[in-house]
Amino acid sequence: MSKNTANIVLDALRYLAWMTAAAMLIYSQAELMCLAVVVAIGLGEWQSTH
């Protein structure tokens, strides 16, 4: 997988994680919201260092 394709996949996963966090906020699922935020931030950090 090329670096460009990997970046597109990571961007999509990060977007999905943020959307999940927003949905969990709406449905008052604090634990899952925190997990989704951690995943989104983690993907962003990993992407910026690779």
C-alpha positions as CSV (number, residue, x, y, z in Angstrom):
1,M,0.0,0.0,0.0
2,S,1.4,3.4,-1.0
3,K,1.9,6.1,1.5
4,N,-0.8,8.2,-0.2
5,T,-3.3,5.4,0.0
6,A,-2.4,4.8,3.7
7,N,-3.0,8.5,4.4
8,I,-6.4,8.4,2.8
9,V,-7.4,5.3,4.8
10,L,-6.2,6.9,8.0
11,D,-8.0,10.1,7.3
12,A,-11.2,8.1,6.7
13,L,-10.7,6.2,10.0
14,R,-10.1,9.3,11.9
15,Y,-13.1,11.0,10.4
16,L,-15.2,7.9,11.3
17,A,-13.8,8.0,14.9
18,W,-14.8,11.7,15.3
19,M,-18.3,11.0,13.9
20,T,-18.6,8.1,16.3
21,A,-17.5,10.4,19.2
22,A,-20.2,13.0,18.1
23,A,-22.9,10.3,18.0
24,M,-21.9,9.0,21.4
25,L,-22.1,12.6,22.8
26,I,-25.7,12.8,21.4
27,Y,-26.7,9.5,22.9
28,S,-24.9,10.2,26.3
29,Q,-22.5,7.3,26.0
30,A,-19.5,9.0,27.8
31,E,-17.3,6.0,27.9
32,L,-17.6,5.2,24.2
33,M,-17.3,8.9,23.3
34,C,-14.0,9.1,25.2
35,L,-12.7,5.9,23.5
36,A,-13.6,7.3,20.1
37,V,-11.9,10.6,20.8
38,V,-8.7,8.7,22.0
39,V,-8.8,6.7,18.8
40,A,-9.2,9.8,16.6
41,I,-6.4,11.7,18.3
42,G,-4.2,8.6,18.3
43,L,-4.7,8.1,14.6
44,G,-3.9,11.8,14.0
45,E,-0.7,11.6,16.1
46,W,0.4,8.4,14.4
47,Q,-0.2,9.8,11.0
48,S,1.7,13.0,11.7
49,T,4.8,11.0,12.9
50,H,4.8,8.5,10.0
